[in-house]
Amino acid sequence: MASTADIRNGVVLKIDGQLWTVIDFQHVKPGKGGAFVRTKMKNVVSGKTVDKTYNAGTKIEIENVDRRDFTYLYQDGDSFVFMDTADYDQINVSSTVVGDAANFMLENQSVTIALNNGNPLYVELPASVVLEVTYTEPGLQGDRSSAGTKAATVETGYEIQVPLFLETGTKVKVDTRTGDYLGRVND
């Protein structure tokens, strides 16, 4: 068992059977009373963020989370198949664990998967990906400003908002955290 002195940013704690990543922590020694540790944590599965305070010296349970590089191969029914780039082992990850990352994944794309005791916790994509627009309404003549947006479907089937001047077949950079259009990509 570890104590609150072992809390650092990025450490994963097991609290009430759930895994929480420490986003921020602060050791506080007030002039009156005992020292304590103030933490801001994010639930590994749900993404919920909470603030939690521990008295100094409190015993905590630190979990081992292994983050490894994988290559996305294909979707098999309700699961996604990934290959470990180090030993070429393949793992199946359920669609609930992959979550919104499925909207931005193309075959042979590199991703990072966090594993705890061999169980995948979440899939982490690069901050942005390049995707091709497969369908969008044609822009009107004169719509060359950045004022308006329209819906566009990218090659993964996900729909994003793009400027009016973009056409089908254009490659765009998309933020994987928010799904926002970041810019056009010239080959």
C-alpha positions in Angstrom: 0.0 0.0 0.0 1.2 3.5 -0.9 0.6 6.7 1.0 -0.4 10.2 -0.1 3.3 11.1 -0.4 3.4 8.9 -3.5 0.7 10.9 -5.4 2.0 12.4 -8.6 0.4 13.7 -11.8 -0.5 10.7 -14.1 -0.7 8.2 -11.2 -3.7 5.9 -11.4 -5.5 5.3 -8.1 -8.1 2.6 -7.3 -10.9 4.1 -5.2 -14.0 2.1 -4.4 -13.3 -0.4 -7.3 -12.9 2.4 -9.9 -9.7 3.7 -11.5 -8.9 7.4 -11.3 -6.0 9.3 -12.9 -4.5 12.2 -10.9 -4.6 15.3 -13.1 -3.3 17.7 -10.5 -2.3 17.5 -6.9 -1.1 19.9 -4.2 0.5 19.1 -0.8 -0.8 21.7 1.7 0.7 22.4 5.1 -1.5 24.9 6.8 -0.2 26.9 9.8 -2.8 25.3 12.0 -3.9 21.7 11.8 -2.5 18.7 9.9 -1.1 18.6 6.4 -3.3 17.3 3.6 -3.2 16.6 -0.1 -5.7 18.2 -2.5 -6.2 16.3 -5.8 -8.1 16.6 -9.0 -8.8 13.3 -10.5 -10.4 12.0 -13.7 -12.3 8.7 -13.9 -10.4 6.4 -16.4 -13.6 4.9 -17.8 -16.3 7.6 -17.7 -14.0 10.7 -17.9 -15.8 12.4 -15.0 -13.6 14.8 -13.0 -13.7 15.2 -9.2 -11.8 17.0 -6.5 -10.7 14.9 -3.5 -8.8 15.7 -0.4 -6.7 13.3 1.7 -5.1 13.7 5.1 -1.3 13.4 4.9 -0.1 9.8 5.4 -3.4 8.2 4.4 -3.0 4.9 2.7 -4.0 4.7 -1.0 -4.0 2.0 -3.6 -2.0 2.8 -6.7 -2.8 0.7 -9.8 -0.3 -0.3 -12.5 -1.5 1.0 -15.9 0.6 0.1 -19.0 0.3 2.4 -22.0 1.4 0.7 -25.2 1.4 1.5 -28.9 -1.0 -0.4 -31.1 -2.1 -0.3 -34.7 -5.8 -0.4 -35.5 -6.5 -3.2 -37.9 -10.3 -3.6 -38.4 -13.7 -3.7 -36.8 -15.1 -7.2 -36.1 -18.8 -6.9 -35.2 -19.1 -5.0 -31.9 -15.3 -5.0 -31.2 -12.2 -3.5 -32.7 -9.0 -5.5 -33.4 -5.6 -3.9 -32.6 -2.1 -5.2 -33.1 0.7 -4.5 -30.5 3.5 -2.9 -32.4 6.1 -4.5 -30.1 5.2 -8.2 -30.2 2.5 -8.3 -33.0 -0.1 -9.8 -30.6 -3.7 -8.9 -31.5 -6.3 -7.9 -29.0 -10.0 -7.3 -29.3 -11.4 -4.1 -27.7 -15.1 -3.6 -27.2 -16.8 -0.6 -28.7 -17.7 0.7 -25.3 -14.0 1.0 -24.4 -13.1 2.5 -27.8 -16.0 5.0 -27.4 -15.9 8.2 -29.5 -12.4 7.3 -30.8 -14.1 5.1 -33.4 -15.3 8.3 -35.2 -11.7 9.1 -36.1 -9.9 5.8 -36.5 -8.8 4.5 -39.9 -7.2 1.1 -40.6 -3.5 1.0 -39.9 -3.6 4.0 -37.7 -1.3 4.2 -34.6 -3.1 4.5 -31.3 -2.1 4.2 -27.6 -4.1 1.8 -25.4 -4.0 1.9 -21.6 -4.0 -1.6 -20.1 -4.6 -2.7 -16.5 -3.8 -6.3 -15.8 -4.3 -7.1 -19.5 -7.7 -5.4 -19.7 -8.0 -2.4 -22.0 -9.2 0.8 -20.2 -9.3 3.3 -23.0 -8.0 4.1 -26.5 -6.0 7.3 -26.9 -5.7 8.9 -30.4 -3.3 11.6 -31.6 -4.6 15.2 -30.9 -5.6 15.5 -34.6 -6.1 13.2 -37.6 -6.4 13.8 -41.4 -9.6 12.5 -42.9 -11.1 12.9 -46.4 -14.5 14.5 -46.8 -16.7 11.8 -48.6 -19.9 13.9 -48.8 -20.9 17.5 -48.4 -23.4 19.8 -50.1 -21.8 21.9 -52.9 -20.8 25.4 -51.8 -22.5 28.4 -53.5 -20.6 30.8 -55.6 -19.4 33.7 -53.4 -19.2 31.5 -50.3 -15.5 32.0 -49.8 -15.5 33.6 -46.4 -15.0 31.8 -43.1 -18.3 33.1 -41.8 -20.6 30.1 -42.4 -20.3 26.3 -41.9 -22.1 23.3 -43.3 -22.2 19.6 -42.5 -19.7 17.2 -44.1 -19.3 13.4 -43.7 -15.7 12.2 -43.4 -14.4 8.7 -44.5 -15.1 7.2 -41.1 -18.8 8.1 -41.4 -18.6 10.8 -38.8 -20.2 14.2 -39.5 -18.4 17.4 -38.8 -19.0 21.1 -39.5 -16.7 22.6 -42.2 -16.5 26.0 -44.0 -18.9 26.6 -46.9 -16.1 26.5 -49.6 -15.0 22.9 -48.9 -15.9 20.2 -51.4 -16.2 16.4 -51.5 -12.8 14.8 -51.7 -10.9 17.5 -49.7 -8.7 16.3 -46.9 -9.2 18.0 -43.6 -7.5 18.0 -40.2 -9.9 17.1 -37.4 -9.4 17.5 -33.6 -10.0 14.0 -32.1 -11.0 15.4 -28.6 -13.8 17.7 -29.8 -14.5 16.7 -33.4 -13.8 20.2 -34.6 -12.5 21.1 -38.1 -9.0 22.4 -37.8 -8.0 23.2 -41.4 -7.6 21.9 -44.9 -4.7 19.6 -45.7 -2.9 20.0 -49.0 -1.2 16.8 -50.4 
